[in-house]
Amino acid sequence: MGFSRPLTIGLICGILDILPVVGTAMVFIPMIIFELASERIFLSVGLICLYLLLQASRKIMEVKFVGSSLKINPLITLISIYAGIKIYGAWGIIFGPIVVILFKELYNVIIIRCELPIT
């Protein structure tokens, strides 16, 4: 795309990607604003598309890996992450799935192991 030091930008994005919610946006948004101010519309549109593709692929992989490692349906994982963010803010990415796991284990212990009828 014509940037100087693309490896440095990539490393910074990789490190900041650890931060929930703001992560790579801390690199992409200033770059997009700078390119728009420099009247490089094509490059700024390319950066926007790259950022959206990165975020979409990250969300898909995040739900897939979290759901499979916790043995929870990926749709339930996605809903729990979304609800967690709405309730707990950025920490909801962690707490949302934890709440679902707790309810799942309570269900397993109380209903399945004790063989209680569901009415």
C-alpha positions in Angstrom: 0.0 0.0 0.0 3.0 2.2 0.0 3.7 2.7 3.8 7.1 3.2 5.2 8.0 0.6 7.8 5.1 -1.9 7.3 6.7 -4.4 9.6 6.7 -1.9 12.4 3.1 -1.1 11.8 2.2 -4.8 11.7 4.0 -5.5 15.0 2.3 -2.6 16.7 -1.1 -3.9 15.4 -0.3 -7.3 16.7 0.6 -6.1 20.1 -2.4 -3.8 20.4 -4.7 -6.5 19.2 -4.5 -8.0 22.7 -6.6 -5.1 24.0 -10.3 -5.7 23.7 -12.4 -3.3 21.7 -9.8 -0.7 20.9 -6.9 -2.9 19.8 -6.0 -2.4 16.1 -8.3 0.6 15.8 -5.6 2.6 17.7 -3.4 2.2 14.6 -5.9 2.1 11.7 -8.1 5.1 12.6 -5.2 7.6 12.8 -3.8 6.2 9.6 -7.2 6.5 7.8 -7.6 10.1 9.1 -4.1 11.0 7.9 -4.6 9.5 4.5 -8.0 11.3 4.1 -6.3 14.6 5.2 -3.6 13.9 2.6 -6.3 13.5 0.0 -5.4 9.9 -0.7 -8.9 8.6 -1.0 -8.1 5.3 -2.7 -5.6 4.4 0.0 -7.9 5.4 2.9 -10.7 3.3 1.4 -8.3 0.4 1.1 -7.4 0.9 4.8 -11.1 1.0 5.8 -11.7 -2.3 3.8 -8.7 -3.9 5.3 -9.7 -2.9 8.8 -13.3 -4.2 8.3 -12.0 -7.5 6.9 -9.6 -7.8 9.8 -12.4 -7.2 12.4 -14.9 -9.6 10.7 -12.4 -12.4 10.4 -11.3 -11.8 14.0 -14.9 -12.0 15.3 -15.6 -15.2 13.3 -12.4 -16.9 14.6 -12.9 -15.7 18.1 -16.3 -17.2 18.3 -15.2 -20.5 16.7 -12.2 -21.0 19.0 -13.9 -19.8 22.2 -16.9 -22.0 21.5 -15.0 -25.1 20.6 -12.6 -24.8 23.6 -15.4 -24.3 26.0 -17.7 -26.9 24.3 -20.4 -24.3 23.8 -22.4 -23.8 20.6 -20.7 -20.9 18.6 -24.0 -19.0 18.4 -24.4 -19.2 22.1 -20.8 -18.0 22.5 -21.4 -15.1 20.1 -24.6 -14.1 22.1 -22.8 -14.4 25.4 -19.9 -12.2 24.2 -22.3 -9.6 22.9 -24.5 -9.7 26.0 -21.4 -9.6 28.2 -20.1 -6.5 26.4 -23.5 -4.8 26.8 -23.6 -5.6 30.5 -20.0 -5.5 31.6 -18.4 -3.3 29.0 -15.0 -4.4 27.6 -14.7 -7.0 30.4 -17.8 -8.7 29.0 -15.7 -10.4 26.4 -14.4 -12.5 29.3 -17.3 -12.5 31.7 -20.1 -13.2 29.2 -18.9 -16.7 28.3 -18.0 -17.4 32.0 -21.6 -16.8 33.0 -22.8 -19.1 30.2 -20.4 -21.8 31.4 -21.6 -21.4 35.0 -25.2 -21.9 33.9 -24.3 -24.8 31.7 -22.5 -26.6 34.6 -25.4 -25.8 37.0 -27.7 -27.4 34.5 -25.5 -30.4 34.2 -25.2 -30.9 37.9 -28.8 -30.2 38.9 -30.8 -31.5 36.0 -28.7 -34.2 34.3 -26.8 -35.8 37.2 -29.6 -35.7 39.7 -32.1 -36.9 37.0 -34.7 -34.3 37.9 -37.7 -34.1 35.6 -38.0 -30.8 33.7 -41.5 -29.5 34.1 
